[in-house]
Amino acid sequence: MNTGARYFLLVLGVVISLHYLLSFTHEEYGRITSMSNIASHFQQSPTSSDDTAFSGDEISIVVPAMDPNDTDITELLHADPPKANATFVILARNSDIDGTVKSIRDIEDRFNHKYQYPYVFLNEVEFSEDFKRRISNIVSTTAEFGVIPHDHWFQPDWIDETKATAGREKMVKDNIIYGGSVSYRNMCRFNSGFFYRHELLQKYRWYWRIEPDIHFHCNINFDPFLYMENNNKTYGFTITMYEFEATIPTLWGHVKDFIKLHPEYLAKDNSMDYMSDNNGETYNRCHFWSNFEIADLNFWRGEAYQAYFNYLDAQGGFYYERWGDAPVHSIGAALFTSKDQIHFFDEIGYEHNPYTHCPRKQETWEAGQCGCNPAKSFDYDGYSCMKQWERIQHK
């Protein structure tokens, strides 16, 4: 095909596309260029001084003059793709800057350079100028930096410090990870019941939790926020596993007590059978690994979860034991939402040392240009709870 013919076909395609676009966006144009109206113009039609006529030997089509101030077509051609009211949330210290840069670089390259969601960074102290400068240099959109209110982070005054100290010392003796750390307990309590109350998050409906030193192995070729919103999802995860029993010896007992007090909060068709092998009598310790989670902030803000968290918080287990935000979040989501409101993001290849989720389907792995090895995915490791999650999907 010669060059002239190619240009003719290109111009013809543009003209046809504009015709259909104008037909949908301008009622008068659509009426005039309809087949019935064209048929009525097989006779020569007069034209006004404000109209443009395209005439041939047998037909005259009158096109109304376009308003030069009409911006409908420009707006359509330049409209941004739909987005959710969402943000990334990153809890980090100034000393975490290198690992945080690594994580943000990953999510930018794999997803956010295209989708342009903002970031909220939280710290118990002011972020340094160096931290803000290095983060601002790599994000493709806005970043806000907030300080956590004192009462949301530090151990409450009503905690019995003698009892809390004894609990930490026992865990250190038993070689339990973070067993002696108060700051780790502060973080778990904050993530369980306070992060969604921060002023910087009040304008958002959805969040995606990011931590320093994590890795995304695959291109994310869809918008998880919109997927959640459009499919009535509440909580999304990539990895599920067992909790260390020694860190939560009394947690399930308190959960059962809360359920007895408030049976009205239990969702129909909930995920109790994911967490318990005997209809709630005991906890099998399965939870969603919450260092990755995409969720609805309104769920945490809601009456059921707030009452649940406040009840647990009053028991002191975040400090007397070492309750983590992962089991606290997971139990809340599993009990107070229906199971079809919780979503496993198989497409998102994710690593938080030492565990990795890699897409299991060959076509998904290829479509995401994943760098991980599916054979080494944690999904069916002996410490994974994926089988427990899958068993309830068929009930």
Secondary structure, 3 states (H helix, E strand, C coil): CCHHHHHHHHHHHHHHHHHHHHHHHCHHHHHHCCHHHHHCCCCCCCCCCCCEEEECCCCEEEECCCCCCCCHHHHHHHCCCCCCCEEEEEECCHHHHHHHHHHHHHHHHHHHHHHCCCEEEEECCCCCHHHHHHHHCCCCCCEEEEECCHHHHCCCCCCCHHHHHHHHHHHHHCCCCCCCCHHHHHHHHHHHHCHHHCHHHCCCCEEEEECCCEEECCCCCCCHHHHHHHCCCCEEECCEEECCHHHCCCHHHHHHHHHHHCHHHCCCCCCHHHHCCCCCCCCCCEEECCCCCEEEHHHHHCHHHHHHHHHHHHHCHHHHCCCCHHHHHHHHHHHHCCHHHEEECCCCCEEECCEEECCCCHHHHHHCCCCCCHHHCHHHCCCECHHHHHHHCCC
